[in-house]
Amino acid sequence: MELTILNKTKNEISIKIAGETHTLLNALKTALLNNKHVEIATYDIKHPTISDPVLFVRTDGADPIGAIKKASGELAKECDEFINLFKKKTKD
């Protein structure tokens, strides 16, 4: 995965996320939209096999980088919770 910040203002950011697909971007978008300070969180993939997704986030004035960090942390916690539960349930 490679991140490139394409545009950054006080309350908006566009980031190209090379090597990722809908799987990560849709989960990240959903986590971002759960943040009351995020007004818009979306992404675009021009062509699924030859282009990298671009994530766009706009906040109500809060730091968009902070919003992405928070959403990423929440996703990581959800994944850890799933892994632990799955290990517990499949322990034989």
N, CA, C and O atoms as CSV, one atom per row, in Angstrom:
chain,resi,resn,atom,element,x,y,z
A,1,MET,N,N,0.848,-1.174,0.000
A,1,MET,CA,C,0.000,0.000,0.000
A,1,MET,C,C,0.893,1.237,0.000
A,1,MET,O,O,1.906,1.294,0.697
A,2,GLU,N,N,0.500,2.204,-0.782
A,2,GLU,CA,C,1.229,3.472,-0.845
A,2,GLU,C,C,0.221,4.611,-0.820
A,2,GLU,O,O,-0.750,4.601,-1.577
A,3,LEU,N,N,0.448,5.592,0.046
A,3,LEU,CA,C,-0.442,6.741,0.168
A,3,LEU,C,C,0.202,7.977,-0.440
A,3,LEU,O,O,1.386,8.247,-0.236
A,4,THR,N,N,-0.608,8.725,-1.196
A,4,THR,CA,C,-0.154,9.993,-1.752
A,4,THR,C,C,-1.238,11.024,-1.472
A,4,THR,O,O,-2.374,10.880,-1.924
A,5,ILE,N,N,-0.882,12.069,-0.722
A,5,ILE,CA,C,-1.841,13.144,-0.475
A,5,ILE,C,C,-1.888,14.014,-1.720
A,5,ILE,O,O,-0.897,14.632,-2.110
A,6,LEU,N,N,-3.057,14.046,-2.331
A,6,LEU,CA,C,-3.237,14.808,-3.568
A,6,LEU,C,C,-3.612,16.249,-3.296
A,6,LEU,O,O,-3.204,17.156,-4.021
A,7,ASN,N,N,-4.394,16.456,-2.241
A,7,ASN,CA,C,-4.855,17.797,-1.904
A,7,ASN,C,C,-5.197,17.826,-0.426
A,7,ASN,O,O,-5.788,16.879,0.093
A,8,LYS,N,N,-4.828,18.914,0.264
A,8,LYS,CA,C,-5.132,19.039,1.687
A,8,LYS,C,C,-5.424,20.491,1.997
A,8,LYS,O,O,-4.629,21.378,1.685
A,9,THR,N,N,-6.583,20.729,2.620
A,9,THR,CA,C,-6.914,22.046,3.152
A,9,THR,C,C,-7.250,21.857,4.625
A,9,THR,O,O,-7.077,20.766,5.169
A,10,LYS,N,N,-7.725,22.905,5.264
A,10,LYS,CA,C,-8.049,22.842,6.685
A,10,LYS,C,C,-9.069,21.746,6.993
A,10,LYS,O,O,-8.957,21.063,8.012
A,11,ASN,N,N,-10.055,21.577,6.125
A,11,ASN,CA,C,-11.111,20.613,6.431
A,11,ASN,C,C,-11.377,19.593,5.315
A,11,ASN,O,O,-12.394,18.900,5.346
A,12,GLU,N,N,-10.481,19.496,4.336
A,12,GLU,CA,C,-10.645,18.515,3.260
A,12,GLU,C,C,-9.317,17.844,2.954
A,12,GLU,O,O,-8.243,18.420,3.123
A,13,ILE,N,N,-9.433,16.604,2.498
A,13,ILE,CA,C,-8.239,15.889,2.053
A,13,ILE,C,C,-8.622,14.892,0.973
A,13,ILE,O,O,-9.687,14.277,1.025
A,14,SER,N,N,-7.742,14.743,-0.003
A,14,SER,CA,C,-7.858,13.715,-1.040
A,14,SER,C,C,-6.576,12.911,-1.001
A,14,SER,O,O,-5.478,13.465,-1.058
A,15,ILE,N,N,-6.725,11.585,-0.903
A,15,ILE,CA,C,-5.561,10.707,-0.790
A,15,ILE,C,C,-5.685,9.572,-1.790
A,15,ILE,O,O,-6.706,8.885,-1.837
A,16,LYS,N,N,-4.633,9.374,-2.598
A,16,LYS,CA,C,-4.576,8.205,-3.475
A,16,LYS,C,C,-3.998,7.066,-2.644
A,16,LYS,O,O,-2.969,7.219,-1.985
A,17,ILE,N,N,-4.681,5.914,-2.687
A,17,ILE,CA,C,-4.265,4.768,-1.885
A,17,ILE,C,C,-3.949,3.622,-2.844
A,17,ILE,O,O,-4.820,2.823,-3.190
A,18,ALA,N,N,-2.696,3.559,-3.262
A,18,ALA,CA,C,-2.266,2.570,-4.250
A,18,ALA,C,C,-2.286,1.170,-3.658
A,18,ALA,O,O,-1.895,0.951,-2.511
A,19,GLY,N,N,-2.750,0.232,-4.469
A,19,GLY,CA,C,-2.727,-1.167,-4.072
A,19,GLY,C,C,-3.929,-1.620,-3.267
A,19,GLY,O,O,-3.955,-2.758,-2.798
A,20,GLU,N,N,-4.920,-0.769,-3.095
A,20,GLU,CA,C,-6.114,-1.146,-2.325
A,20,GLU,C,C,-7.340,-1.175,-3.231
A,20,GLU,O,O,-7.315,-0.702,-4.367
A,21,THR,N,N,-8.408,-1.744,-2.691
A,21,THR,CA,C,-9.642,-1.924,-3.463
A,21,THR,C,C,-10.834,-1.478,-2.631
A,21,THR,O,O,-10.691,-0.833,-1.592
A,22,HIS,N,N,-12.017,-1.842,-3.121
A,22,HIS,CA,C,-13.252,-1.514,-2.416
A,22,HIS,C,C,-13.265,-2.076,-0.993
A,22,HIS,O,O,-13.885,-1.493,-0.104
A,23,THR,N,N,-12.595,-3.190,-0.776
A,23,THR,CA,C,-12.636,-3.857,0.521
A,23,THR,C,C,-12.217,-2.908,1.640
A,23,THR,O,O,-12.956,-2.738,2.610
A,24,LEU,N,N,-11.068,-2.302,1.523
A,24,LEU,CA,C,-10.595,-1.367,2.555
A,24,LEU,C,C,-11.336,-0.038,2.473
A,24,LEU,O,O,-11.772,0.497,3.492
A,25,LEU,N,N,-11.477,0.492,1.269
A,25,LEU,CA,C,-12.040,1.835,1.130
A,25,LEU,C,C,-13.489,1.923,1.590
A,25,LEU,O,O,-13.882,2.924,2.189
A,26,ASN,N,N,-14.286,0.902,1.324
A,26,ASN,CA,C,-15.679,0.940,1.751
A,26,ASN,C,C,-15.771,0.874,3.274
A,26,ASN,O,O,-16.574,1.588,3.874
A,27,ALA,N,N,-14.962,0.029,3.905
A,27,ALA,CA,C,-14.952,-0.056,5.365
A,27,ALA,C,C,-14.476,1.263,5.983
A,27,ALA,O,O,-15.049,1.730,6.967
A,28,LEU,N,N,-13.444,1.854,5.414
A,28,LEU,CA,C,-12.927,3.127,5.923
A,28,LEU,C,C,-13.951,4.245,5.750
A,28,LEU,O,O,-14.139,5.066,6.648
A,29,LYS,N,N,-14.603,4.276,4.606
A,29,LYS,CA,C,-15.647,5.282,4.358
A,29,LYS,C,C,-16.761,5.164,5.394
A,29,LYS,O,O,-17.213,6.169,5.941
A,30,THR,N,N,-17.198,3.950,5.659
A,30,THR,CA,C,-18.263,3.727,6.634
A,30,THR,C,C,-17.835,4.191,8.022
A,30,THR,O,O,-18.608,4.851,8.716
A,31,ALA,N,N,-16.622,3.856,8.431
A,31,ALA,CA,C,-16.119,4.289,9.735
A,31,ALA,C,C,-16.015,5.812,9.804
A,31,ALA,O,O,-16.323,6.405,10.838
A,32,LEU,N,N,-15.587,6.443,8.724
A,32,LEU,CA,C,-15.497,7.901,8.695
A,32,LEU,C,C,-16.867,8.547,8.840
A,32,LEU,O,O,-17.017,9.545,9.545
A,33,LEU,N,N,-17.866,7.980,8.172
A,33,LEU,CA,C,-19.211,8.562,8.227
A,33,LEU,C,C,-19.869,8.411,9.594
A,33,LEU,O,O,-20.885,9.054,9.859
A,34,ASN,N,N,-19.312,7.578,10.460
A,34,ASN,CA,C,-19.809,7.455,11.836
A,34,ASN,C,C,-19.287,8.580,12.730
A,34,ASN,O,O,-19.724,8.716,13.873
A,35,ASN,N,N,-18.362,9.380,12.219
A,35,ASN,CA,C,-17.787,10.504,12.957
A,35,ASN,C,C,-18.674,11.735,12.723
A,35,ASN,O,O,-18.896,12.138,11.581
A,36,LYS,N,N,-19.174,12.322,13.804
A,36,LYS,CA,C,-20.101,13.460,13.670
A,36,LYS,C,C,-19.460,14.678,13.001
A,36,LYS,O,O,-20.177,15.553,12.517
A,37,HIS,N,N,-18.139,14.754,12.965
A,37,HIS,CA,C,-17.456,15.891,12.338
A,37,HIS,C,C,-17.213,15.698,10.841
A,37,HIS,O,O,-16.827,16.639,10.148
A,38,VAL,N,N,-17.436,14.497,10.346
A,38,VAL,CA,C,-17.217,14.216,8.927
A,38,VAL,C,C,-18.509,14.504,8.162
A,38,VAL,O,O,-19.551,13.899,8.417
A,39,GLU,N,N,-18.415,15.434,7.228
A,39,GLU,CA,C,-19.564,15.793,6.392
A,39,GLU,C,C,-19.657,14.901,5.161
A,39,GLU,O,O,-20.742,14.467,4.776
A,40,ILE,N,N,-18.512,14.635,4.551
A,40,ILE,CA,C,-18.454,13.798,3.351
A,40,ILE,C,C,-17.264,12.851,3.475
A,40,ILE,O,O,-16.160,13.261,3.832
A,41,ALA,N,N,-17.507,11.592,3.178
A,41,ALA,CA,C,-16.437,10.609,3.055
A,41,ALA,C,C,-16.821,9.720,1.889
A,41,ALA,O,O,-17.846,9.038,1.924
A,42,THR,N,N,-16.004,9.730,0.869
A,42,THR,CA,C,-16.296,8.936,-0.319
A,42,THR,C,C,-14.987,8.559,-0.981
A,42,THR,O,O,-13.923,9.065,-0.622
A,43,TYR,N,N,-15.078,7.675,-1.940
A,43,TYR,CA,C,-13.889,7.325,-2.712
A,43,TYR,C,C,-14.300,7.034,-4.139
A,43,TYR,O,O,-15.467,6.775,-4.431
A,44,ASP,N,N,-13.316,7.082,-5.023
A,44,ASP,CA,C,-13.562,6.823,-6.428
A,44,ASP,C,C,-12.459,5.923,-6.958
A,44,ASP,O,O,-11.279,6.123,-6.670
A,45,ILE,N,N,-12.861,4.931,-7.735
A,45,ILE,CA,C,-11.912,4.085,-8.455
A,45,ILE,C,C,-12.313,4.174,-9.930
A,45,ILE,O,O,-13.332,3.620,-10.343
A,46,LYS,N,N,-11.509,4.867,-10.699
A,46,LYS,CA,C,-11.849,5.101,-12.112
A,46,LYS,C,C,-12.011,3.784,-12.882
A,46,LYS,O,O,-12.981,3.608,-13.619
A,47,HIS,N,N,-11.072,2.876,-12.710
A,47,HIS,CA,C,-11.134,1.564,-13.357
A,47,HIS,C,C,-10.562,0.549,-12.375
A,47,HIS,O,O,-9.431,0.715,-11.920
A,48,PRO,N,N,-11.313,-0.497,-12.036
A,48,PRO,CA,C,-10.909,-1.396,-10.960
A,48,PRO,C,C,-9.596,-2.146,-11.178
A,48,PRO,O,O,-8.966,-2.559,-10.204
A,49,THR,N,N,-9.172,-2.332,-12.413
A,49,THR,CA,C,-7.939,-3.096,-12.627
A,49,THR,C,C,-6.718,-2.246,-12.968
A,49,THR,O,O,-5.592,-2.740,-12.920
A,50,ILE,N,N,-6.927,-0.984,-13.308
A,50,ILE,CA,C,-5.760,-0.189,-13.720
A,50,ILE,C,C,-5.605,1.142,-12.979
A,50,ILE,O,O,-4.661,1.882,-13.255
A,51,SER,N,N,-6.495,1.460,-12.059
A,51,SER,CA,C,-6.343,2.737,-11.345
A,51,SER,C,C,-6.438,2.521,-9.842
A,51,SER,O,O,-7.031,1.551,-9.370
A,52,ASP,N,N,-5.849,3.435,-9.115
A,52,ASP,CA,C,-5.851,3.384,-7.659
A,52,ASP,C,C,-7.008,4.221,-7.118
A,52,ASP,O,O,-7.372,5.240,-7.705
A,53,PRO,N,N,-7.582,3.785,-5.998
A,53,PRO,CA,C,-8.685,4.555,-5.419
A,53,PRO,C,C,-8.201,5.875,-4.828
A,53,PRO,O,O,-7.067,6.000,-4.366
A,54,VAL,N,N,-9.100,6.851,-4.861
A,54,VAL,CA,C,-8.840,8.150,-4.242
A,54,VAL,C,C,-9.920,8.370,-3.183
A,54,VAL,O,O,-11.113,8.370,-3.483
A,55,LEU,N,N,-9.479,8.555,-1.951
A,55,LEU,CA,C,-10.373,8.825,-0.830
A,55,LEU,C,C,-10.519,10.329,-0.674
A,55,LEU,O,O,-9.531,11.062,-0.717
A,56,PHE,N,N,-11.758,10.793,-0.491
A,56,PHE,CA,C,-12.017,12.207,-0.257
A,56,PHE,C,C,-12.780,12.336,1.052
A,56,PHE,O,O,-13.779,11.651,1.270
A,57,VAL,N,N,-12.298,13.226,1.926
A,57,VAL,CA,C,-12.946,13.465,3.214
A,57,VAL,C,C,-13.083,14.965,3.425
A,57,VAL,O,O,-12.131,15.720,3.227
A,58,ARG,N,N,-14.292,15.395,3.834
A,58,ARG,CA,C,-14.515,16.793,4.221
A,58,ARG,C,C,-15.158,16.784,5.600
A,58,ARG,O,O,-16.091,16.025,5.864
A,59,THR,N,N,-14.640,17.647,6.476
A,59,THR,CA,C,-15.163,17.751,7.832
A,59,THR,C,C,-15.829,19.103,8.044
A,59,THR,O,O,-15.831,19.960,7.161
A,60,ASP,N,N,-16.393,19.272,9.232
A,60,ASP,CA,C,-17.021,20.540,9.598
A,60,ASP,C,C,-16.008,21.555,10.128
A,60,ASP,O,O,-16.388,22.567,10.718
A,61,GLY,N,N,-14.755,21.289,9.923
A,61,GLY,CA,C,-13.683,22.150,10.420
A,61,GLY,C,C,-12.659,21.364,11.214
A,61,GLY,O,O,-11.553,21.843,11.463
A,62,ALA,N,N,-13.030,20.155,11.610
A,62,ALA,CA,C,-12.090,19.276,12.316
A,62,ALA,C,C,-11.001,18.830,11.333
A,62,ALA,O,O,-11.182,18.879,10.116
A,63,ASP,N,N,-9.892,18.405,11.882
A,63,ASP,CA,C,-8.759,17.953,11.067
A,63,ASP,C,C,-9.128,16.653,10.339
A,63,ASP,O,O,-9.415,15.649,10.990
A,64,PRO,N,N,-9.125,16.656,9.005
A,64,PRO,CA,C,-9.483,15.436,8.285
A,64,PRO,C,C,-8.482,14.301,8.490
A,64,PRO,O,O,-8.857,13.129,8.442
A,65,ILE,N,N,-7.221,14.636,8.717
A,65,ILE,CA,C,-6.225,13.595,8.988
A,65,ILE,C,C,-6.545,12.919,10.322
A,65,ILE,O,O,-6.443,11.697,10.435
A,66,GLY,N,N,-6.920,13.682,11.304
A,66,GLY,CA,C,-7.323,13.128,12.589
A,66,GLY,C,C,-8.537,12.224,12.456
A,66,GLY,O,O,-8.619,11.185,13.112
A,67,ALA,N,N,-9.477,12.617,11.607
A,67,ALA,CA,C,-10.675,11.805,11.386
A,67,ALA,C,C,-10.301,10.467,10.747
A,67,ALA,O,O,-10.857,9.430,11.107
A,68,ILE,N,N,-9.377,10.489,9.816
A,68,ILE,CA,C,-8.940,9.246,9.166
A,68,ILE,C,C,-8.194,8.367,10.165
A,68,ILE,O,O,-8.389,7.152,10.185
A,69,LYS,N,N,-7.347,8.965,10.987
A,69,LYS,CA,C,-6.635,8.189,12.008
A,69,LYS,C,C,-7.611,7.530,12.973
A,69,LYS,O,O,-7.447,6.364,13.332
A,70,LYS,N,N,-8.624,8.278,13.392
A,70,LYS,CA,C,-9.624,7.743,14.319
A,70,LYS,C,C,-10.392,6.595,13.670
A,70,LYS,O,O,-10.569,5.545,14.287
A,71,ALA,N,N,-10.843,6.781,12.448
A,71,ALA,CA,C,-11.594,5.742,11.741
A,71,ALA,C,C,-10.729,4.496,11.528
A,71,ALA,O,O,-11.213,3.374,11.673
A,72,SER,N,N,-9.463,4.688,11.187
A,72,SER,CA,C,-8.551,3.562,10.995
A,72,SER,C,C,-8.368,2.784,12.294
A,72,SER,O,O,-8.335,1.553,12.287
A,73,GLY,N,N,-8.250,3.497,13.397
A,73,GLY,CA,C,-8.117,2.849,14.701
A,73,GLY,C,C,-9.354,2.046,15.061
A,73,GLY,O,O,-9.254,0.953,15.618
A,74,GLU,N,N,-10.524,2.591,14.740
A,74,GLU,CA,C,-11.774,1.870,15.015
A,74,GLU,C,C,-11.866,0.603,14.181
A,74,GLU,O,O,-12.319,-0.432,14.670
A,75,LEU,N,N,-11.441,0.677,12.924
A,75,LEU,CA,C,-11.425,-0.516,12.075
A,75,LEU,C,C,-10.456,-1.565,12.613
A,75,LEU,O,O,-10.765,-2.756,12.626
A,76,ALA,N,N,-9.303,-1.124,13.050
A,76,ALA,CA,C,-8.313,-2.053,13.603
A,76,ALA,C,C,-8.871,-2.756,14.838
A,76,ALA,O,O,-8.669,-3.958,15.014
A,77,LYS,N,N,-9.577,-2.006,15.699
A,77,LYS,CA,C,-10.182,-2.615,16.883
A,77,LYS,C,C,-11.232,-3.654,16.500
A,77,LYS,O,O,-11.295,-4.725,17.103
A,78,GLU,N,N,-12.052,-3.341,15.503
A,78,GLU,CA,C,-13.064,-4.295,15.042
A,78,GLU,C,C,-12.413,-5.567,14.514
A,78,GLU,O,O,-12.884,-6.671,14.788
A,79,CYS,N,N,-11.340,-5.413,13.762
A,79,CYS,CA,C,-10.635,-6.585,13.220
A,79,CYS,C,C,-10.032,-7.414,14.351
A,79,CYS,O,O,-10.126,-8.642,14.337
A,80,ASP,N,N,-9.417,-6.754,15.326
A,80,ASP,CA,C,-8.842,-7.468,16.472
A,80,ASP,C,C,-9.925,-8.219,17.237
A,80,ASP,O,O,-9.726,-9.364,17.642
A,81,GLU,N,N,-11.061,-7.576,17.430
A,81,GLU,CA,C,-12.172,-8.215,18.134
A,81,GLU,C,C,-12.650,-9.455,17.381
A,81,GLU,O,O,-12.908,-10.494,17.989
A,82,PHE,N,N,-12.768,-9.344,16.068
A,82,PHE,CA,C,-13.187,-10.486,15.257
A,82,PHE,C,C,-12.169,-11.619,15.349
A,82,PHE,O,O,-12.539,-12.776,15.543
A,83,ILE,N,N,-10.896,-11.288,15.212
A,83,ILE,CA,C,-9.842,-12.306,15.268
A,83,ILE,C,C,-9.895,-13.051,16.604
A,83,ILE,O,O,-9.840,-14.280,16.636
A,84,ASN,N,N,-10.000,-12.308,17.698
A,84,ASN,CA,C,-10.040,-12.938,19.017
A,84,ASN,C,C,-11.263,-13.826,19.179
A,84,ASN,O,O,-11.152,-14.938,19.696
A,85,LEU,N,N,-12.412,-13.362,18.751
A,85,LEU,CA,C,-13.638,-14.150,18.851
A,85,LEU,C,C,-13.540,-15.394,17.964
A,85,LEU,O,O,-13.932,-16.488,18.372
A,86,PHE,N,N,-13.024,-15.222,16.770
A,86,PHE,CA,C,-12.896,-16.338,15.847
A,86,PHE,C,C,-11.952,-17.410,16.405
A,86,PHE,O,O,-12.247,-18.603,16.328
A,87,LYS,N,N,-10.826,-16.985,16.961
A,87,LYS,CA,C,-9.878,-17.932,17.563
A,87,LYS,C,C,-10.534,-18.677,18.711
A,87,LYS,O,O,-10.358,-19.887,18.853
A,88,LYS,N,N,-11.278,-17.969,19.517
A,88,LYS,CA,C,-11.954,-18.572,20.671
A,88,LYS,C,C,-12.982,-19.607,20.224
A,88,LYS,O,O,-13.070,-20.688,20.806
A,89,LYS,N,N,-13.750,-19.284,19.206
A,89,LYS,CA,C,-14.814,-20.177,18.729
A,89,LYS,C,C,-14.298,-21.361,17.936
A,89,LYS,O,O,-14.978,-22.383,17.843
A,90,THR,N,N,-13.110,-21.245,17.364
A,90,THR,CA,C,-12.584,-22.334,16.534
A,90,THR,C,C,-11.481,-23.119,17.235
A,90,THR,O,O,-10.808,-23.942,16.613
A,91,LYS,N,N,-11.303,-22.872,18.492
A,91,LYS,CA,C,-10.284,-23.571,19.268
A,91,LYS,C,C,-10.752,-25.003,19.505
A,91,LYS,O,O,-11.685,-25.235,20.274
A,92,ASP,N,N,-10.120,-25.938,18.861
A,92,ASP,CA,C,-10.476,-27.360,19.026
A,92,ASP,C,C,-9.238,-28.195,19.203
A,92,ASP,O,O,-9.331,-29.413,19.356
